Amino acid sequence: MKLTVLDHPLVDHKLTVLRDKNTPSSLFRRLVSELVTLEAYEATRDLAVEDVPVETPVAPTVGKRIAGPRPLIVPILRAGLGMLDGMTSLLPTAEVGFLGMKRDESTLDIITYANRLPDDLSGRQCFLLDPMLATGGTLVAAIHYLHERGAKTITSLNIIAAPEGIKRLRETVDSSIDFHVLTCALDDHLNEQAYIVPGLGDAGDRLYGVVD
C-alpha cells in the first residue's frame, strides 16, 4: 500500500475553511471539488499512456494520450458524489461507475446497497472517491470488490483520514493488490462513535444537508 498525504498551502487553506462548522453547504461543496482536483493531479501521475502522432502548425511530432481501457472513477454513495465533478474536470474521458456502501452505526459493519459497475474490470485503472476514511471498513470492502473484478490498480482519494483506518488497510487488504491512498490530511484519531477527530463532521450531511 502506498500512502500520500498532500503537502501544499492551497490544500491547507481550503481544508481549514472546509473544517469550519460555520461553512455553508454551497461553499463546502465547492471546496470539496477544488480539493479533489488538486488530489487528482497527483493521483493520476501513473496513468498508462501511449504514443500518438500529431501534426503541429510547424511540424509532425509524437505526443502522449491516455491508453485504453479508459480509467474508471467510482464514487462511493452518497458523499463520494460530492467529489465527482472535481475528478472528472481533470479526467473527462474516464468512465464513471457507482458503489452504494454505508456503515451500520450500531455494528459498524459495511452494507452494500447499490452497484453500477462493469462486471469485468480487467486492465482498468480505478479511482475510488470517498471524503472520509474513518474505520477503513468501507474502503477495504470497495478495494476487494474492484480487485475481484480484475482492476489493475486502485487509487482511493479521500479528503481526511484517520490513523485507525490506515492501519486497518495495511493489515486487511490483500497484499497482491496494487493500491494507493491519497488524502489531504491524516487526522488524530477516531472517537467512540467512529467519527474522525478533529475531522469536519458528517461529510454527506455537510454536502447535501441532513436527510431524515
N, C-alpha and C positions, 0 to 999 in steps of 0.2 A: 504494500500500500504506500502510495505517495501522498503526503500532506503538504499543502501550500496555504499559508496564511498571508494574505496580501499586505504589503507594507507600502502605503502610498498616502500622501497627505490628503488627496481628494477623497480617498476611501474613508480615512479617519474623520474628515469633516462631515461627509454625508451620513456616516454611521452614527455620529453624535446626534445629529438632528433626528435621525430615524428613531433613536432610543427615547427621545424626549416624549413623555406621556402626553404633552400638550400638542404634539404634531398632528394635524388633522389627516384624515384618510386620504384626501386628494394629494397632499404633499407626500405622505407616506408611500403611496403607490408610485409616484414619480421618482422618488429617491430609490426605491427598490429596483425599478427599471434601470436607472442610471448605474447603480452599483453592479447589477448583473452584467451590463455592457462592459464595465471595467473588468469584471471577472472573466467574461467570455474571451477577451483578448488573450489572457494568459491560458485559459482552459483549452483554446484551440491551437496552441503553439505546435502541437504534434499532429495536426490533421494531415492525413495522407493526401499528397498532391501528385500530379503527373505533368510531364512536359506537354506543351501545346504550341504550335507555330502561330505567330501573329504578325500582321503587317502594320507597322507604324507608319506615320506620314513620311518617314525618312527612309526606312529600310526594314526588311524582314528580320525577325528575331525569334527566340524561343522563350516563352513565358511559362508560368505555372497556373494550374487550376486544380480545384478540389477534385480528387479522384472518386470514382464510384466504388461501392454503392454510397448513396448520399448519407451524410450523418443523420442521426435520429435524435431529436430533442424530446425528452419525456418529463413534463411537469407532473409532480405528484399532487393530486387534487386535495383540498381546494387551493391552499395557499400557494402552491407551485405555479398556479396560473398567473399570479402577480409578477412572476419572473419571466414569463414567456416573451413579452414584447422586447425586453432588454436583450434577450438572447437572439431572437430572430432578426433584430435590427443589425446585428453583426454577422449573422449566418442565415441570410434569407433563403438560400437554396436548400436548407435542411428540411427533412420531413418531421412531422410532429405526431407523437402518439401520447396517450394519456394513461396514467395509473391512478385509480382511486384507492388510497390507503389511509386508514385512520387508526389512532391509538385508543383502545378501550381504557378510559380514565380510571376504572376500578382495578382492572387486572394488568394494565399496560401492555396487553397483547396487541398484535397488529392484525387488523381486519382488512382484507382486500375486497372492495365492493364494486370496482369498475376496472375494465381492461379494454383499451382500444389500441392494441399494438399488433404489428405483424407477427404471425406465428414463427416465421424464420427470420432471424436477425444475423445470419451468418455474414461475417466480414464487416458488420456495421460498427461504426464508432458512435457510442451513445452518450448522451448528456442528460443526467437526472437533475431536476430543479426542485428544491425544497428549501424555504427560507431558514428553517430551524433544524439543526442536527442536535437533538437532545439525548435521549437514551440510545439512539442508533438503531432501534428495532425496525423502524420503517425503512431506513436506508439499507440495512442488511437484507431485508426481505426483497426490496426492489433490485438490488445488485444481483442476487441469486436468480431472481425472476428473469432478468435480461440475459444473464450468463447461460441459463438453461436453454434459452432460445438461440444461442450462438453468437451473442455480441462479442466483437473482437476486443474492444476496450470500453471501459465505463468511467465517466468522469462525473462526479457529483459537485454541483455548485450550490453552496449554502451561504446565507448572509452571516449567521453566527453559529458557533458550535460549542458544545460542552466537552470537557476532557473525558467524562464518562462515556459519551458516545464514541469518541475517537478510540478509546481503549476497547470498547466492545467491537468495533470494526476490526481492529488489529487482531483480536482474539477469535473472532467468529467467522469472518469472511474467508472463503476457500482461498488458500494461498496460490492456487493456479490462476486466479482471476487477475487480470491487468486492470487495476482501478486507481483512480486519483481523486482525492477530496480537496476541494478548493473552497476556502471560506474567507470572509472579510475580517473575522475576529474569532479568537478562541477565548471564550469567557471562563469564569472562575469555577462554577460548579452547578449541579442541579439541586433544587430544594426538595422538600418532602413530596411535593406534588409533581415532581419531574419537570419543573419549569427551569429554564436556563437563568442563572443569576450572574451579572445584573440583567442580561437579556434585553428584551424590548416588548415583553408582553406576548399575547397570542397574535401571531402574525396574520392569521386568517381574519380574525376579528378586526384588526387594525387596518387591513387592506380593504375589507368589504363591509365592515360593521358587524355587530352581533346578530346572529341568526338564532332565534329561539326554537 
